[in-house]
Amino acid sequence: MSSITRRQFLIDGGKVAVGASVFGSVLAACGSSGTNPGPSQVSLAYWALGYQPGGTTATGKLTDSAVAAFVKSHAGTRVSVTGYTGDQAGYTKLTQAIQSGGTVDVFRISADELPVLIKQNLVSPIDNYLSASDKSDIYPSLANEIASNGQHYAWPLWVPPVGMYINLDVFHERGVDPPADDWTYEQFVEVAQKLTFTRSSGEKVYGYASQIDPGVLNAWPIIMGDGGVPFNQNNTQYTLNSAQGISGLQKLVDLARKYHVTPPDFGGSLAASDIQTAFGQRKTYATYSAPSGDAATYQSAGLNFDVKPMPIGGLGQHLTTGGIGLIAVASIQDQNRLKAAMELGNYLTSARVGQDVQGYYLAPGARKSVQVTGPIARFTSFVPYTWIAPFISQWTQIRTILHPQIQKAVLGQISASDALNGPASEINSLLSGS
């Protein structure tokens, strides 16, 4: 299995260890200048991933309910919520807001985005606010994943692995049986071909879709499914241009260029919202790969769907990708505001918020006390074999370098080999700090 085992198996005492994920939150200092507010006058600005105001989405409703429950139990504290998207554009918007100061106090963020903010001294460590109960409740291996220089810089929320969403109505329409959990890439291709067709109305249906964006890892389980990994054990050498990495990328390319089971904008401008609409409302995408958050939206809409593990590649065993979702607190000088921000971060990652807000957890939780149900529980079994994005400051820049290469390969502009070999020197220079 080679270096694929280096850090993605998060097991603690025989239990699945989940930790700081690619989904988290950060509260940044708001109004840091001027008179410090008293204990009964704290206002916090919370930036939430995927949030839309007015209860227009499941994430929006859950976030509003969670914030309302917190405010109710913390008299005098007010929380305003701003949403941002989970792609590179959204992360850039969040980062710029934190860097500017005064507009963010707490924010949800993925672990792979956090090291850059830590390096810039824009995040507050949580260690002084961790109780003994917190320390025993949070899975140790997850806490270790977001440690830097002996300190922990965010409240671990959940681990959202990528799974394969399947629209059972489309399967039924074509008379195709849903796949077994141990399906292979070859079986996946066969299913996707059967589910790529044109309806009598002229409407085109595609067997598979995925967002390919530098801010997400939704298509990476296919790229890494043959055993290729981005780096060596110590994250000091770029290795995705191995034979296994190239063959994995070729499999992703083949879905578009050889088997023609993907939509025309696959690899280009296909956004998460486009995929969700085509899968759930129009039912023109039969399958797509994404983390667990979409499952709650489909469940509330009564959609006939299921979630399967990602198809098994040349590695010969299950593998998927993901991150650790976090709630982080910005660097705040005012101690009263800092304490309130830490209390909000702690609450939003606790078992209590799950009890106060039914369905709050959109991924397996980072604490032993958190229990998930319904379609979200389907993702729990994926966590032990989830490759977690590396907690290094260079990762955000490296994936931004890799993205256009992967995109060009999928669009048929360059070969899979050239796509992964081309940026090798640049990436190795970043890893070495030169």
NORVENLIN-V413786 format. One record per helix or strand of 3 or more residues. SS is the DSSP state (hx for helix, st for strand). FROM is the first residue (numbers start at 1). TO is the last residue. If there is no record, write none. Layout:
{{SS/FROM/TO} {SS/FROM/TO}}
This chain:
{{hx/2/5} {st/24/27} {st/42/49} {hx/53/55} {hx/58/73} {st/77/84} {hx/88/100} {st/106/110} {hx/111/119} {hx/127/129} {hx/132/137} {hx/140/145} {st/155/159} {st/163/167} {hx/168/174} {hx/185/194} {st/204/206} {hx/220/224} {hx/243/257} {hx/272/281} {st/287/290} {hx/294/300} {st/305/308} {st/320/322} {st/324/330} {hx/335/347} {hx/351/356} {hx/374/377} {hx/380/385} {st/386/388} {hx/395/410} {hx/416/422} {hx/424/432}}
